[in-house]
């Protein structure tokens, strides 16, 4: 049964490609007899000829990968486009570091573990980027014996 011309005309009526035209298998003899566009339009209205749904792109794999990325996976060498400096914002890194250090030296000042003069000196040094971390400030204070002993506090447990 050659339905090539019916398929072509139906595709143009439905405004879809030929592969998306579906003929009802039970009504094939009826479709074969339809010659004119009018005949085919009637069959389309009767749902003997239909347009198949368009194939979409599956998002399953994308969702799966995004779930893994949330967990911190898929960050290996092959996935990286920029250098370490471009991938982590330098200013944000600095802001986080300086906030921790300034909070720490303020805490020391408020507990009277360092003098105001020492606090001011430490503030300038943190601003200049002298200390790598909060721990580095502790080491500096212990090495230079800048910690004041509060009542009943020993040097080891003061910080």
VENFENGI-V495118 format. One record per helix or strand of 3 or more residues. SS is the DSSP state (~ for helix, > for strand). FROM is the first residue (numbers start at 0). TO is the last residue. If there is no record, write none. Layout:
# VENFENGI-V495118
SS:FROM:TO, SS:FROM:TO
This chain:
# VENFENGI-V495118
~:3:13, ~:17:19, >:20:22, ~:24:32, ~:36:44, >:48:50, ~:59:69, ~:76:78, ~:83:86, ~:89:109, ~:115:126, ~:133:142
